[in-house]
Amino acid sequence: MSMNERFHQWIFNSFSVTAEGLGLLRIISSLFILFFLIPGQGTGHFAYLADIPSDFFAPPPGPLMLLDGFPSVAVFQFLHTLLLFALFAMLLGYRTKLASIAAGLSILLLQGFVFSVGKVNHEIVVALVPFLMAFSNWGAVFSLDSIRRGHDSRVESWPVTLLALFVGFMMFTAGFPKILGGWLDPSTQAAQGHLLNQFFVRERQAFLAGYMVQFDSVIFWELLDWATVIFEIGFLVAVINSRWFRYFVVFAVLFHFSTMMTLNIAFLPNFLAYAVFLNWDKIYQTNLEKYRRFTGKRGDRSKKRSLITLAVFTALLFLILHWLSSMNFVLVESDLTLHEAVILIFALLVVIWIGAMKLINRRNEE
Amino acid sequence: MKVKTVRTVFIAVLIYLPLQYGIVGIVGFYHSEPWPAFVFPGFKSVHVYDNGFEIQQTYFDVYDEVAEEPVRVLPQDFFPELPLSQVPGFLRMHFQSAEEVQELSPGAKSWLKHHADEAAGVDASKLVVVIEMNYYSHEDDVLRRDSTVVKERFTIVLTGRP
């Protein structure tokens, strides 16, 4: 196979998608962003930012430098409202491509204003996922678009490959500076240093942080430094093969879970991107099968109804989780939130379940 | 989208990603990290010295007209409305040197006074920013703070409404 053909294969055949799987992914992603990933911390936060004197307006180098102060609260509210409309349209599949692009752009702009206090949080994947997936035609089914005349029902998998490339590269950008900074030097235990920094300066002291601060094993911490760098750099290499990439996504879930337990950092936005690489068609088929078994209905309508049931169930779960999280009755002393902890534990259980199923299937085949 | 267009997009992204990373490195070195950029946090620092760790901590010492002793407030308590993940960046950008804070406008000082009043529960007249370097090491399996060095200490005279 020539290089040209390989390149073509990589772009178009690395990941397989179906209209149903993408439709389900669109709905779950929309709900996930709506409940947990909208930039900023709501109206109060926007009002606070709008009130900050321009002396403290420190936009990161880029287009926002054209402004000389934070925008008024009305601008924040306008962008927030625009984002909500776009996300609801994305959820319902109404002009899905346009809605997804609008959601991506408004997330990006809101993030830009929030980061103009002088610190960029690395959450661009929240904007990237809807923006890229807009081109997969993830509104092909289970959408208002699908009942419009002349609607194109073909779906594309290349946006998933492109997202893998972005995620792999961004992971590389997390690993490369660590090499320059001395993480691989056996005389430095950098992960341990970061743990102390988070523990004492930012008072991130939940879960295992207190225990790990006292845990002093040079070999353990140095291995952790090396493993972190190899994992983050290796992510870029894994982009060339979809199976490797999915293994790295599994490692990423384990990595973020351990980071949450020790450094109390959840990196929740990344999970939106990782979720794209789940086998959504299988999730859709399993859900349909269970719905049909439970209700006894077999017709074509059961496809839509099974999906609506799952979507409503997910929305309710997210709503309850969001509400419980906002009550702030656990993790009170931490900036970790209940929903972050629950979602990361759920993601961990999912990858353990996928791993166990793979092992069982392999054993059965033998 | 046509196959040719998609291939062109991929080639453009493959060229763009390393290029923008180079730009992020250069701009970040001279100013701060640009936005938007397709990068994740590097956590480059190692916080290590000799056989221990050095951890930088900033405090706000809030004085009122009467009391001699200040009320010491952690930055995250001084700016509780800011997400914790953004507080260190905010400090790095605005509270690193005496020169920077001397240029603050009356409006900014009034805004800081409001925060100081709220955080310390006093009628604040003066804010002293203290940047310390704390040194930690493990002794007998217990983590201890060996010593503390004050790196920077500068004062902001707070004013009421401008």
Interface residues (C-beta under 8 A of the other chain):
Chain A: F7 H8 I11 F12 Q41 G44 H45 Y48 D51 I52 P53 D55 F56 A58 P59 P60 P61 G62 L64 L108 Q111 G112 V114 F115 V117 G118 K119 V120 N121 H122 I124 A127 L128 F135 E156 W158 T161 L162 L165 F166 F169 M170 M171 T173 A174 F176 P177 K178 L180 G181 G182 W183 D185 S187 T188 Q189 A190 Q192 G193 H194 L196 N197 F200 V201 R202 E203 R204 V213 Q214 D216 I265 D335
Chain B: M1 V3 V6 R7 V9 F10 V13 L14 L17 P18 Y21 V24 V27 H31 S32 E33 P34 W35 P36 A37 F38 V39 F40 P41 G42 F43 K44 S45 V46 H47 V48 F53 I55 Q56 Q57 L74 Q76 E81 L82 P83 L84 S85 Q86 V87 P88 G89 F90 R92 M93 H94 E103 L104 S105 G107 A108 W111 N134 Y136 H138 D141 V142 L143
